[in-house]
Structures are given as C-alpha cells and as structure tokens.
C-alpha cells in the first residue's frame, strides 16, 4: 500500500473515531455543576433538561420526568432517612462562575414545586412538605427552609446572602429534601430561580 492511501485511510479512520466519541447527533442530557455560561447569572433559571444536573447524594433518588417538551424533577428520600448535612441528599451543585457572582450578594431562591403526582386525597390529612438549603460550605448555610406543597405547581422562595468566596470555590449548592411521611418522601420540582436582589 502506498503512503498516499495509508495516510488517507488513517485520517478517515481518525475522523470516524472522533465522530463516534463526540456523537454530535446524540441527544445528551446536561450533567455536572450548573454554570451561568451564556445565561444571565443575575436571574439564573434551572429548568427543563438542566434539572438533570441534580445529583442524588448518598441517599435519595432524582428522576427526570418528561411530559411532551417539558421536564420536571422527581426528588425522593426513603422514609426514616432524614439528614442534616445538605449534600448528603439530593442537591444541585453550582459552578465556580456562579459561586463568584453570588458571593456577598442578596440572593433570592425561588423553587417551583408541587406534591408528587402519586399523592392521593385519601392519604392521611397532613401537608406534603419539602425543605431547601443553600450551602456555601459545611458550616455556612441558609439553614433548612420548610414549605408546604400544593397539588399544583407553586413558587416557594427564601433569601440568603452567601459568604465571600473562600478556598472551597465551586462548592456552593442547593439541597432539596422532602420531609412528609404520608406516602413516602417525594416532591416534584419544575424549576429553580436564583436572583440577585439590590
């Protein structure tokens, strides 16, 4: 085989391997920490496919739910497994660019959520609820904020001022945990909005 054919075959084979590795035609869900990248960090909304960036932590489960073109996130924690350390359960980690933008800012966090779709009216007469916690590190957090859920999606907000950026850059995260025992610990999240307020 001449060099001309050999090197042409190598280039073609290398290109094929590159296309297979990158899979530009595949429809991959986003994963990893949430970055503002080409979004507005002063009004950052995590919704639809970006909800897939949530991780389950050491306990719990997160499931992306698709309904037509829309997505929501099912968050579950097994009964009897309430925990205090926020990243032990389901949470959304924020990338370093977002952490830097939010440091020492008045931040409003709004979570759009509802009771899980498997909740039935003949369940014990208790409010379905969830708690949220913005954590800058292991000791500096917003503390758990509790909200009672409704059958329809509604907005639940709280405010927090994250500390100055320290050595733990890129470690800010928002944790969500369902806390009512009626039919398992569940909550369905539609979106999360981070807003910098004056």
N, C-alpha and C positions, 0 to 999 in steps of 0.2 A: 504494500500500500504506500502510495507516495505521501510526502509530508502535507501536501495540499489537502488531500482527503482526510488524513488523520486529524489535522488541527481543526478542520471544518466540523468533523464528527465530534471532537472534544467540545467545541463551542456549542454545538447544538445540544449535546448531552448535558453540558453545564447549565445551559438556559432552561432545559426541561426540568432538571433538578431544582433550580431556583424557583421556577413557577410552581412546582409541586410543594416546595417548602413554604412559599408565601401564600399560596392559594388565594389569589386576588378575586376569584369568583365565588369563594365561600362566604357565607353569611355568619360571621363570628360575633358572638355577644361580647361586649366590653367587660373586662375584668380588671382587678387591681385597684389601687387608690384613685379617688376622684380628683381630677385636675381641672382647673379653670380653662387651661389651654386656650382655645379660641372662643371661650364663653366669658361672660361678664361676672367676675368674682364678687362684685357688689350686690348681685342679685342672681346667685347661682342656684339653678334648679336641677335636682337629680330626679329624673323621671323616666318612664318607659324602659328602654333597654339598659340604660345606665343603672337601674336598680339592681342589675345583675352583679354590680360591684360589691354588694353586701357579702360579708362572709359570716359563716355560722358561729365562729369562735370554737371553744372547746365543748360547748353544749348548745343544743338548739339546732334548728333547721331553717334554711331560707330557700324558698321555691319561687321562681319567676312564673307568673301566671299570665298567659296571653289570652286576650279577648279581641278578636279582629286585629286591628293595627295597634291596639293599646295593650300596655303591660301594667301589672301591679305585682307586689311582692308579698308572699305569704311568709310570715315570721312565726315560728313555733318554738316553744320551750317546753320540755316534758314536765308534767306535774311533779311537784316536790323538789324542783331544782332551781329555786330562787337563789340568786347570787348577788354580790355587791360589786365585784370588780367588773367595770363596764365591758372590757374587751373579752371577758370570759364567754359571753354570749354573742348573739347576732349584732354586727356593727358595720359601719361604713367608714373606712379609713380615708383621710384626706391627704392629698399630695402636698409636698413642701411648698409649692407656689401658693396654695390656698391657705396653708397654715401661716405663712408670712403675711399674706394680705389681711388675715383676721386677727393677728396678734394685737392686743391692746385696743381693739375696736368694739363698739357696742354692736353685738350680733343678735339678730332675731332669727330663731329657727322655727320654721312652720312645717309641721308634718300633716299631710292629708292622709287620713286613715279611716277605717271602719271596722265594725265587728266582722269576724270571719263569716264567709258565706254559709258555712255549715252550722251556724248558730241558729237554734230553733226557739220559737216563742214559748214552748212548754218546758224550757230549761228552768232551773231554779231562778227565782226572782233576784238576780244580782246584776249589777252593772258590769259589762265587759269593760276591761280597762287595759291600758298599757302605760309604760314609763319610758322616758327618754333621758339621756345623759350625754352632754358634750364634754369630752375629756381631752385635756391638753397633755396630760401625763397621768401617772398613777395617783398623784395626790391633788392635782388641781383639776377639778371637775365642776360642772354646774350642779351636781347632786341629781338624784333621780327626781324627775318631774312627772307626776301622775295625771292621767287624763282618762275620763270615762268615754267609752266609744258609743257610737250610734249605729243603726243599721245602714245608713247611707254615709258616703264619704263626707267628712267634715274636716275643717282645719283646726289644728291644735298647736299653739305657739308658746314659746318661752324665750327669755332673753338671757344672754351670757356674755361676759367680757373675757375672752381668753387672755392668758398672761403673755408677756413678751416671749419671743422665740428663744428657746434655750438650746441645749445640746440635743434634745430629742426631736430635732426637726423632721417633719414629715409624719409625726406620730399622732396628730390630732385625729379624733374620730367621734362619730355619733353612734351611740348604742341605743338599741330599742329592745325592750323586753315586755311581752305580755304578762299580766300578773293575776288574771282572774281564773278560778278553777272550774267554772261551770262545765265546759266541755273540752277541757284541755286548754293549754295556754296558747292562744292564737291571736293574731292581728293581721289585717291586710293593709298594706301601705301603697298609696298611689303616687305620692311624690314627697320630696323634702326640699324646702327652700331655705337658703342661707342668705340673709340680707344684712348689709352693713347699714346701721342707722346713725343719724347725726348725734 
